[in-house]
Amino acid sequence: MLRNVSNVMAGAVMGIMLITPAANAQQASFFDGFDTLSTSRWYVSDGWATGEYRNCTWAAGQVRAVDGVLEVGFAPVPYGERQNSCGTVQTRQAFGHGTFEARLKTPAGSGLNAGFFTYIGPNQGSPHDEIDFEILLRDTSEVQTTTWVNGVSGDGRMGSGQTHDLPYPSDSDFIHLAATWTPEKIDYYVNGEKVRTIDDGFRIPTHPQRIFFSLWGTDTLVDWMGAFEPIEQAVHMEVDWVAYTPLGEECQFPQSILCARTQ
């Protein structure tokens, strides 16, 4: 989840600017189980901060692949002008209509936000579009979903996404999150169960987006994320795997919600 896009992405895209294809352009499917962190697929942000509301600086040291799991961290380690270090990673490629999914586990902690989302913006030569899953770690029994289209929240404003109960807390076990994006609608899934459909045209992004994971904190967005509770040691969101399947393709790997639909 990225905001203030006129300046937030300047540091993230150094050396990886791209010409954004049409949303209906076909990109290849992929599945990444994070045996390693592929630098040809992933870009890790480092040395800059996004938005005055965040209390951390993006740090490359907070993103790593360990024993087949991607760790995206938040640590009480000052970096730059901020008192904490946090992690975010994005694909180098933008993806069009299709299914985005990941299996992940979060820590817990008031004032922290664990995100799995897609994003594109002005620094990639495109309007600001997003498709979001956000787990506010003050309550790991819930996940929020929303979109942004041309810089405008599909649910009215930042922090106003729709909230869905999780089958168990996201800090207790891995959760499978998936979104299928078509020109007409977006379906959101949690552990294979559909939890939301967005079919209002003004809420549906129209530009291909990169896939992101992030873990960050705030001292100011208290009403939305809760009062920040300082931590003594680093915490991590763990991503078991992530995948993308273009619209129109069937089951590409056994964990996919697309496979469950064909059974």
C-alpha positions as CSV (number, residue, x, y, z in Angstrom):
1,M,0.0,0.0,0.0
2,L,1.7,3.2,-1.3
3,R,0.4,6.7,-1.1
4,N,1.5,10.3,-2.0
5,V,2.7,8.8,-5.3
6,S,4.0,12.0,-6.8
7,N,7.2,11.4,-4.8
8,V,7.0,8.1,-2.9
9,M,8.4,5.9,-5.7
10,A,11.4,7.9,-6.8
11,G,13.9,5.8,-4.9
12,A,12.1,2.5,-5.6
13,V,12.4,2.6,-9.3
14,M,16.0,3.6,-9.9
15,G,17.3,1.5,-12.8
16,I,14.0,-0.3,-13.3
17,M,11.7,2.1,-15.1
18,L,9.5,0.3,-17.6
19,I,7.0,1.0,-20.3
20,T,3.7,-0.3,-18.9
21,P,1.8,-2.7,-21.2
22,A,-1.9,-2.8,-21.5
23,A,-3.9,-4.4,-18.7
24,N,-5.1,-7.1,-21.1
25,A,-1.6,-7.9,-22.4
26,Q,-0.5,-11.4,-21.7
27,Q,2.3,-12.0,-19.3
28,A,3.7,-15.4,-18.4
29,S,2.5,-17.1,-15.3
30,F,5.0,-17.7,-12.5
31,F,5.3,-19.4,-9.1
32,D,8.1,-18.4,-6.7
33,G,8.8,-20.6,-3.6
34,F,11.7,-18.4,-2.5
35,D,14.5,-21.0,-2.5
36,T,16.4,-17.8,-3.3
37,L,15.5,-14.2,-3.8
38,S,15.8,-13.7,-7.5
39,T,17.2,-10.3,-8.3
40,S,16.0,-10.7,-11.9
41,R,12.4,-11.0,-10.6
42,W,12.5,-8.9,-7.5
43,Y,13.7,-5.4,-6.5
44,V,14.3,-4.5,-2.8
45,S,13.9,-0.9,-1.8
46,D,16.7,0.6,0.3
47,G,17.7,3.9,1.9
48,W,14.5,6.0,1.5
49,A,11.2,6.5,3.2
50,T,7.6,6.6,1.9
51,G,5.2,9.2,3.4
52,E,5.5,11.2,6.5
53,Y,3.2,8.9,8.3
54,R,5.6,6.0,8.3
55,N,8.1,5.7,11.2
56,C,10.7,3.6,9.3
57,T,13.1,3.7,6.4
58,W,13.0,1.0,3.7
59,A,16.1,-1.2,4.3
60,A,17.4,-3.9,2.0
61,G,18.6,-5.8,5.1
62,Q,14.9,-6.4,6.1
63,V,14.2,-8.5,3.0
64,R,15.8,-12.0,2.5
65,A,15.0,-15.6,1.5
66,V,15.7,-18.1,4.3
67,D,15.0,-21.8,4.0
68,G,12.4,-21.4,1.3
69,V,10.6,-18.5,2.9
70,L,10.7,-14.8,2.1
71,E,11.1,-12.7,5.2
72,V,10.0,-9.1,5.1
73,G,11.0,-7.4,8.4
74,F,10.5,-4.5,10.7
75,A,13.3,-3.7,13.2
76,P,14.0,-1.1,15.9
77,V,17.1,-0.1,14.1
78,P,17.5,3.6,13.1
79,Y,18.1,4.1,9.4
80,G,18.3,7.5,7.7
81,E,16.2,10.0,9.5
82,R,13.8,7.5,11.0
83,Q,14.0,5.4,14.1
84,N,13.1,2.0,12.6
85,S,14.0,-0.1,9.5
86,C,11.4,-1.8,7.4
87,G,11.1,-4.0,4.4
88,T,9.4,-3.9,1.0
89,V,10.0,-5.8,-2.2
90,Q,8.4,-5.5,-5.6
91,T,8.5,-7.4,-8.9
92,R,10.4,-5.8,-11.7
93,Q,7.6,-6.6,-14.1
94,A,4.1,-5.3,-14.1
95,F,1.3,-7.8,-14.6
96,G,-2.2,-7.4,-16.2
97,H,-5.5,-9.2,-15.6
98,G,-5.2,-12.5,-13.9
99,T,-4.9,-14.1,-10.5
100,F,-2.4,-12.9,-7.9
101,E,-1.9,-15.1,-4.8
102,A,0.4,-15.7,-1.9
103,R,0.6,-17.8,1.2
104,L,1.9,-15.8,4.1
105,K,2.1,-15.5,7.9
106,T,2.5,-12.2,9.8
107,P,3.7,-11.1,13.2
108,A,1.5,-9.2,15.6
109,G,1.9,-5.7,16.9
110,S,-0.2,-2.5,17.2
111,G,0.8,0.2,14.7
112,L,2.2,-2.3,12.1
113,N,0.8,-3.0,8.6
114,A,1.6,-6.2,6.6
115,G,0.7,-5.8,3.0
116,F,0.4,-8.1,-0.1
117,F,-0.7,-5.8,-3.0
118,T,-0.3,-4.7,-6.5
119,Y,0.7,-1.2,-7.4
120,I,1.7,1.1,-10.3
121,G,2.1,4.8,-10.4
122,P,3.5,8.0,-12.0
123,N,7.1,7.0,-11.6
124,Q,6.4,4.0,-13.9
125,G,4.7,6.3,-16.4
126,S,1.2,5.3,-15.3
127,P,-1.7,6.5,-13.1
128,H,-1.8,5.2,-9.6
129,D,-3.7,1.9,-9.4
130,E,-3.7,-0.7,-6.6
131,I,-5.3,-4.0,-5.6
132,D,-4.7,-4.5,-1.8
133,F,-4.7,-7.0,1.0
134,E,-3.6,-5.4,4.3
135,I,-3.4,-7.0,7.7
136,L,-3.3,-4.4,10.5
137,L,-1.3,-6.2,13.1
138,R,-3.1,-4.8,16.1
139,D,-5.8,-7.4,15.2
140,T,-4.4,-10.4,13.2
141,S,-7.9,-12.0,13.0
142,E,-8.9,-9.6,10.2
143,V,-7.7,-8.5,6.7
144,Q,-8.7,-5.4,4.8
145,T,-9.3,-5.3,1.0
146,T,-9.5,-2.3,-1.2
147,T,-8.4,-0.8,-4.6
148,W,-7.0,2.5,-5.8
149,V,-7.9,3.8,-9.3
150,N,-6.0,6.8,-10.7
151,G,-5.0,7.8,-7.2
152,V,-8.5,7.6,-5.7
153,S,-9.5,5.0,-3.1
154,G,-12.2,2.6,-4.3
155,D,-13.6,2.7,-0.7
156,G,-13.5,6.4,-0.2
157,R,-10.2,7.2,1.5
158,M,-7.0,5.6,2.9
159,G,-7.8,3.1,5.7
160,S,-11.5,2.7,4.7
161,G,-11.1,-0.7,3.0
162,Q,-13.6,-3.5,3.7
163,T,-12.7,-5.8,6.6
164,H,-13.0,-9.6,6.5
165,D,-12.6,-12.1,9.3
166,L,-9.7,-14.6,8.8
167,P,-10.3,-18.3,9.7
168,Y,-7.5,-18.0,12.3
169,P,-5.1,-15.2,13.3
170,S,-2.5,-14.6,10.7
171,D,0.3,-14.7,13.3
172,S,-0.7,-18.3,14.2
173,D,-0.4,-20.0,10.8
174,F,0.0,-19.3,7.1
175,I,-3.0,-17.7,5.2
176,H,-3.6,-18.1,1.5
177,L,-4.7,-14.7,0.0
178,A,-5.7,-14.4,-3.7
179,A,-7.3,-11.8,-6.0
180,T,-8.6,-12.5,-9.5
181,W,-8.7,-9.3,-11.6
182,T,-10.7,-9.1,-14.8
183,P,-11.9,-6.1,-16.8
184,E,-15.3,-6.4,-15.2
185,K,-14.6,-7.3,-11.5
186,I,-12.1,-8.3,-8.8
187,D,-12.8,-11.3,-6.6
188,Y,-10.9,-11.6,-3.3
189,Y,-10.3,-15.0,-1.6
190,V,-9.0,-16.1,1.8
191,N,-8.0,-19.7,2.0
192,G,-10.0,-20.5,-1.1
193,E,-13.2,-18.8,0.1
194,K,-14.5,-15.8,-1.8
195,V,-14.8,-12.9,0.7
196,R,-15.5,-9.9,-1.7
197,T,-16.4,-9.0,-5.2
198,I,-15.8,-5.5,-6.6
199,D,-17.8,-4.9,-9.8
200,D,-18.2,-1.2,-9.9
201,G,-16.3,0.1,-12.9
202,F,-14.8,3.1,-11.1
203,R,-13.3,0.8,-8.5
204,I,-11.5,-1.5,-10.9
205,P,-7.9,-0.6,-11.9
206,T,-7.1,-0.6,-15.6
207,H,-3.3,-0.6,-15.6
208,P,-0.8,-3.5,-15.1
209,Q,0.8,-3.4,-11.7
210,R,3.8,-4.8,-9.9
211,I,3.4,-7.3,-7.0
212,F,4.5,-6.0,-3.6
213,F,5.1,-7.2,-0.1
214,S,5.7,-4.8,2.7
215,L,5.8,-4.5,6.5
216,W,5.8,-1.0,8.0
217,G,4.8,1.0,11.1
218,T,3.3,4.4,11.9
219,D,3.2,6.7,14.9
220,T,0.4,8.8,13.5
221,L,-2.3,6.7,11.8
222,V,-3.6,5.6,15.2
223,D,-7.3,5.4,14.3
224,W,-6.6,3.0,11.5
225,M,-3.6,1.0,12.7
226,G,-3.6,1.5,16.5
227,A,-1.0,3.1,18.7
228,F,2.5,2.0,17.8
229,E,4.0,-0.3,20.4
230,P,7.8,-0.2,20.3
231,I,9.5,-3.5,19.8
232,E,12.8,-4.7,21.2
233,Q,13.8,-7.0,18.4
234,A,13.0,-7.5,14.7
235,V,9.7,-9.1,13.6
236,H,9.0,-10.6,10.1
237,M,6.2,-11.3,7.7
238,E,6.9,-14.7,6.2
239,V,5.9,-15.5,2.6
240,D,5.9,-19.2,1.7
241,W,5.1,-18.6,-2.0
242,V,3.7,-16.1,-4.4
243,A,2.2,-16.7,-7.9
244,Y,0.6,-15.0,-10.9
245,T,-1.6,-16.7,-13.5
246,P,-2.8,-14.6,-16.5
247,L,-6.5,-14.3,-17.2
248,G,-7.8,-17.2,-19.3
249,E,-5.2,-19.7,-18.1
250,E,-6.2,-22.7,-16.0
251,C,-4.6,-24.4,-13.0
252,Q,-0.8,-23.8,-13.3
253,F,0.3,-25.2,-9.9
254,P,-1.5,-27.3,-7.3
255,Q,-1.8,-24.6,-4.6
256,S,-3.7,-22.2,-6.8
257,I,-7.3,-21.3,-6.2
258,L,-7.7,-21.9,-10.0
259,C,-7.0,-25.6,-9.4
260,A,-9.6,-25.8,-6.6
261,R,-12.2,-24.4,-9.0
262,T,-11.6,-27.2,-11.5
263,Q,-11.9,-30.1,-9.0
